[in-house]
């Protein structure tokens, strides 16, 4: 029997995005745009903007555009991120956009962009050899998502970008944050969502391009670069989709023999195959109607056998919806191009196998079903479930932690191929998440990776340094699990630091809950059940994309700074 993952929620209708939902002040930075022309073929050109001081050398089709600048005072006043432990800014930051070449899911050449955040200022923390943070962002359906739009509330990428800018670039890190192929100025007409090989290549291409720009602009004596240099220390992090991408990127770089100082993937769907099996069994997660079209399209482009036509998998109203989209998710729902929450047809259906499946134990899973206007066709779901029952994932079956050995369904084969449970990182690693996550189930993903790594640590000559942090202390579940020669023994894992991460999470969660109750009461609601439902809905809608992301960002910064980065002082 396919079991329900462990998480909790409440019965309340909601609409939530998987991207971060941090409250920000409405600031629009002054844009200084100087798009540098690019060279093609293999030659190196010196190009500029009519000012010798701004001349830089770029290679091939890599280019850079100056977007905005913020001083430390502006960062502290304008990026007031409620519920986070963001420290005072040490550095000013210059935001640039890098355009570079990469590949699509099928290996086709394409282009995309990345944010490059450069620290500057008189402090020693902002000069000299600086570490690089290579950051992978979370899921979005918005094609215009642009991580370089720090401070620009009109762009959906600004909330996550602000969080990373304040916590890392303003603390002295050089930040490289790809927008991914298929977003912003990319010519690719789809996004290779969770295609591990492509996404890791995209990240590596962005890193190489950023390093090249830094080196060549430094040689050209560009004023924004002359006081900083790449120290060679590389940290990789990401959240949600980005947690999966960060881990896949670490695997790729490790396999290529490239140095990675430490990694901190957070709340990622690492056990992708098991996660898919749980959802198709009826444990529908919050945000599923956003993820499914991105996933199906990306895997189809990669493998070519997920479907012959989108109508094979999606119902008629939604089969031609293209993601990412220039419309917001809410606009897509209003235009009947995507359902809000309904992933599957509600029982009873015309398929006896689906009708025999047990109902999910997850109290929010009912939102994923409807009598009509649902996303995935029942016969496609039934074919998937039949194979999941015949060729069970060990994690779902409760017999182990690894994927099914021999899945036959094309989608299940694709998910297994992009599952990360075969990877044991050799660099120091922090896995962070919240055990009640309704969007990326903690026990299935972070929990399974913890079990696999724990087993791997017992092997002869194992050299693991892994810490698993659960930020949610409710129900006594806020574990901190050391694996191997863990950072548990280092200062960041002190009771004071971990208690602060978990206490801030709990305090912010309570504030979200109380605010929802107060708003409901102000609207005239007095029934205790209705008030509890309002509080539960508020937590569900902010848990993954706001509460856990903020807590794990704090934990990641502490992990990197206090253990591995002596050039950035602990806060």
C-alpha positions, 0 to 999 in steps of 0.5 A: 500500500502506498502510504501517506507522508508525515505532515500536518495541515488544516481543512481550508481553501487556499491559493499559494505559490511555492516561491517565497512570500516575504513582505517587502517595502515597495522600493524601485531602484534607479536602473543604470543600464549599460548592456555591453556588446558581445563577441561571437566565435572564440575571440576575446574583445574589449568592449565598453560603454563610451567610458574607458573606466567601464571597459571590460573584456568578455568572451564569446556570448557572455555579457554583463549589464549593470542593474542597480546599487544599494548602500548598507543603510539602504539595505538595512532600511529597505530590506526589512525582512520580518521574522528573519535574523538578517544581520546589519549590512556590512557592505554596499552591493552592486547588482549586475545581470550576466547573460550566458550560454547554456543548454536545454533539457535535450542538450540544445544550445540556448541562452539565459541570465543570472544575477551577479551581486558584488559587495563593496565598501571600506570594511575588510569584509567587503574587499579582497578575496571574497567567497562565492555563493552559487544560489539556486532559486525556488519554483515559479511559473512567472517567466519574467522572474529575474533575480537581478531585480533586487528591491524592485517589488514589481518583479516576482523575483525580488522577494527571494533576491532581497533575502539572499542579497541582505544575508549574503552579498551585504555580508561580503559574499559574491553571489551568483544566482541563475534565473534558469533557462526558460526565464527572463531573457532566455530564448528557450520556450520551456523550463527544464524543471528538475532535470538534474543534469541540465539544471546543474549544467546551467548553474555551472555555466553561470558560475563560469561566466561570472568568474570570467567576468570578475577576472577580466573586469578586474584586469580592465581595472573596472571600479566595481571590481578592482577591490574584490577578487574570487577567493576560490571558496565556493558555497552552494545553496538553494531552496525548494526546487533550488534545494534539488538543483543545489544538490545536483550541482554539487554532485556534478562539480564533485564528479568533475573534480572541482572544489566545493567548500560546503553546500546547504540545500534546503527543502528540496525534492531530493527523493523525486521518484518517491515524492511523485509516487506519494502525490499520484497515490492521492497525497496531493501537495500544496502547489501541485498544479504549478509543478505538474506542467513544468515537470511534465514539459521538462521531462518530455523535452529530456526523454521524449516519451512522457506523452505523444501529445499534452492531451495524453496527460492534461485535460482539455482546458489545460493541455495547451497552457505554456509554462513559464508564463507572462501571466501570473499564476492567479491570472492563469487561474482566472483565465481558466488556463490552470486549476487553482488546486485540483490536480486529479479527478475526485472519486468515484471515477470510471477507473476501478484502480483509482477508486480503490486507493485509500484516501489521504491522511493529509488534511489538506489533500482534499484540495487536490481533487475536483469533480471537474476542472482538474489538471491530470487525466485519470487514465494517465494517473491510473497507468502511473499508479499501476506501475507504482504498485507493481514496482514499488519505491522502497521508501513508499513501501517502507522497506528501505530508502531507495527508488524502485529498481525497475519502474516501467512507466515512462514518467516514473523512469524519468523521476527516478533518473532525476532522483538524488538518493544515489548521491552522498556528498563528500563536502560539508553539508547542511540539509535544512527544512521543516517537518510540517511542510505541505509543499515539499514533504520533509520525511520523504525528502530530507528524511530519506536523504538523512537515512541514506547518509547515516547508512553511508557514514558507517562504511569504511573510510567514510568521510561525511560531514553532514548536519540535518536541521529541522527548524520546526520544534512543534510536537518535539520534532525539531531535531538536529541530526549529526552524520559522520564528522558533523558540524555538530562539533563546531560553533554554529551548532551551539545551542544558542545558534540553533535555538535562535533559528528554531525560536524565530521560526516558532515566533514568526509562525505564531505571529502568522497564526494570530494575525490571521485570527485577528483579521477573521475576527475583524471581518466578523468571524466568531466561530472557533472552528472557522477561526482555527481554519483561518489560522491553519490556512495562513500557516499552510500558505506561508509555511514553505515559501516564507517561514521555512525559507527564512529560517533555513536562510539564517541557518545556511548563513551561520553554517557557512560563516562560522565553520568554513569562511574565516574571511567572513566574520560570524555575526 
